[in-house]
Amino acid sequence: MVDRVHFDDPKLFTIMALINDEIGSADAISHLYIEQLLDLMCLQLLRAHSATPAPMANGPRRGLSARQVKRVTTYMRENIAEDIRLQELAALVNLSRFHFCTAFRVATGQTPYGWLTRQRIAYAKSLLRDRSLRISDVALVVGYETQSAFAASFRKAVGISPTEFRRRL
């Protein structure tokens, strides 16, 4: 067992204890787990003994570049009626879904879903001015599978139903 005598850093001690526990394990993933723990230990040592903080530790997170935002938002506008998946959007800018969501929110102040919903509702408002279109048709054109899902989303965003919105025009 690892003795805590010369460990001032509780995080480092914890990592060392995990390595010690894992050394005795014979399962197939132990080697990979120990490698990851060693990487973590090195990072912790760097963090503790570095004169300057790590770049991401105290600095602001960066979002998507203007070009990346434009590429993603253009794609969403062009495919507004489609069921757009996060993986599709992330792939447009070569990021994982998690990193894409964070970077998009940093760059735009909104989640991808929130941004897309606002675009759909804005487009729906313009379509609702055309009284020849049924509300169910507007729902499909702006990307909702059912009129009830569209109505709920519209009411949440605008405060009134699509029918009431049209009536007030």
N, C-alpha and C positions, 0 to 999 in steps of 0.2 A: 504494500500500500504506500502511496505517496505521502510523505510527511509534510505538513504545512509550515515547518520551521522557518524556511527562508523565502517564503512567498508573501510579498506585500500586496500583490495584485490578486484579489479573489477570483477574477475572471480567468486569469492565467492558471491559478490553482485548480479551478473547475475543469479547464481544458486538459490539464495534466492528469487529473483523476480519471477523466473519461478515457484518455489514451491508455492509462494503466489498466483500467477495467477491460478495455477492448483487446489488449494484447493477449489475454488468455482465451479469447473467443476463437472458435475454430470454424465459424460459418464463412461462407464464400464472400460475403460483402465486407467483412472485417477489414481487409487490406485497404479497400477504398475509403472506408469510414476513417481509418487511422490517417490516411493521407489528407483527407479533408480537415481532420482535427489538427494535424501538423501545420497545414496552411493557415488555419485560424489562429493557432498559437503564434506563428510568425507575424501575422497581422497585428495581433495584440501586443507583441513585443515591439514592433515598429511604432505602433500608436503610443505606447508608454514611453518610448525612448527617443522619439522624434522631436526635433526642435520646432517643426512646423506641423500644423494639423494636416490630416489627409485631405485631399481636394474636396471630397463629398461630405466630410465631417461637419464643417462649419460654413461652407460656401453655399450659395443658392443653387437649387436644382435648375437645370436647364430643360426647357420644353422642346417641342419640335421647332425646326427652323420655319421661317415664313414660307419657303418653298414646299416643305413637307405638309404644313397646314393647308396650303392651297391645294396640293395634290389630293389630300384626304377629303377635304370639304367639297372639292369639285366632284370627286367620285361619289360622295354621299348625295349631292344634288342631282347628279346624272342618274342615280339609281334609287331615287327617293321612294319609288313604289315597291322596291325589292326588300326582301328580308336580309338586311346587311348584318353580317357577323363581325365581331371584333377581330377575329383572326384575319379576315379579308383586309380590314383597315390597317392592322398592324403589318401585314405582309407588304402593303404599298410602300411603307417606309422602313422595311427590314428590321422590325422590332418585335419582341415578344408581346403578347397581349397585355401583360402586366405593365411592362415599361411603356408601351404605347399609351395605355390609359393614363398613366401618370404624366407622361410628356404632353399629351393632348390637353389635359386639364391645366397644366402649368402654362402652356402656350395660349390657351383660349379662355381659361377661367371656367370652363364647363366640361362635363364628362362627354365622351362621344355620343352616348345615348341622349343626354340632355340637349346637346347641340342639334342632333338629328331630329328630335322631337320638336324643337322650336322651329326648325325649317319646315317640317311637315305641317305644323299648325299654321304658320305664316302662309304657306302655299294653299292650304285648305281654306283659309279666310278669303283669299283671292278667288278661288274656285266657287265658293259659296255665293259669290255675287252673281254668278250665272245661274239664274233660276231654272234653266232648262236641265241642269244636272241634278240628279237625285242625290240625296245625302249619302246613300249607300255607295253610289258611284264615286263621289268625292273621297270617301273613306278608302276605297280601293286604289284610287289614283295616287293618294298620298302615302300609301304603304301599310294600311291597316287591313287585316283579314276580315274583320267583322265591323259592322256599323256600331255595335255596342262598345267595342274596344276603342274605336275612333271617338265616339261620344264621351266616353270616360276620360280619355286623354285630353280632348278638346276642353271639356268642362274644367278639368284640373288646371289647364294652362290659361284659359280665358275667363273662367268664372261663370260661364253660361254654356248651355248646350248649343250644338251647331244649328239646331232648328230655331232656337231663340235668337242666335246671332243673325241668322238669315232674316228673321222676322223684323229685327231692328234696323236692317239696312234701308 
